[in-house]
Amino acid sequence: MAWTRKDLLHIEGLTPSEIQRILNTAKPMKEIMHRTVKKLPTFRGKSVVNLFFESSTRTRSSFETAAKILGADTSSLAVAQSSVNKGETLLDTVRTLQAMNPDIVVIRHANSGAAHFIAKEIRAGVINGGDGQHEHPTQALLDLYTMQEHLGSVEGRKIIIVGDILHSRVARSNVWALKTLGAEVVLVGPPTLLPLEISSWGVKISHNLDEELKGADVIMALRLQLERQEKGLLPSLREYTQLYGITRERLQKTEKPTLIMHPGPVNRGVEIESSIINSSQSVIEEQVTNGVAVRMAVMYLLMGGTSHVVD
């Protein structure tokens, strides 16, 4: 059965079967990544454009690698050197892209809703690589894939997401994805870093990490932008680490071999103790590898791929 959606703009609204189909498609994609020759003819003659209005090393390189393994021609718009800095509007940029006739456009933008806007204006499939404080769907999918590799189903599993929920599109996408697949989600952070509408998300909210640790199958720490302290949202980084940092002592309170995750890059010693990042419980490096596989799967499905991956 062919994938019916033109774009991947958000997790909210995807069905459990749609989410699982992406994850299932990522499995053979990951196997391809471990071949001697990491190249498919699947996307030969197809083009993928990365349109990143925000700086990003991990996400952008992950999408580029995924497209190249699938055999696509890839190009990236260097926004700092483009006409955007000369006053060109987003709509102007989209129309220029349309004239290039790409097959898939990956966009990251500081404004929430930018990916939706582009998807309405362009024939190509659009993948949201992160828009403002809205969503980052492929990050949530790769996180789910990583959890499933270690835990099997996430249904009934206790997942703690800790940190700057207020500014995190990763947290939002993970909440929708985990809830859709039946996980127990607990969001933990200081009151100043939790959004006002969080009570409508349908998950448990806490300001005390230590009280929530028992029984946690996964702890996902979010990156803390250091300027949050300058804006008065945090008294100090030291206090944040004391209350919300993942330490060896805290891990023992889960009373199980809890997985440690992070969307990266990590502020070592702030969000997570350095020794934990390099421990067997950390799957942070696996998240990077799985990100390529999941993004390959999303592109493959948007391009009309079936359940049988061409090799």
PyMOL commands that set and color helices and strands:
alter all, ss='L'
color gray80, all
select helices_A, chain A and resi 16-33+58-69+79-81+83-86+90-100+114-121+137-151+169-180+191-193+196-201+209-212+227-230+237-244+248-252+274-277+284-302
alter helices_A, ss='H'
color red, helices_A
select strands_A, chain A and resi 47-52+73-78+104-109+125-131+158-162+184-188+204-206+218-221+259-261
alter strands_A, ss='S'
color yellow, strands_A
deselect
rebuild
show_as cartoon
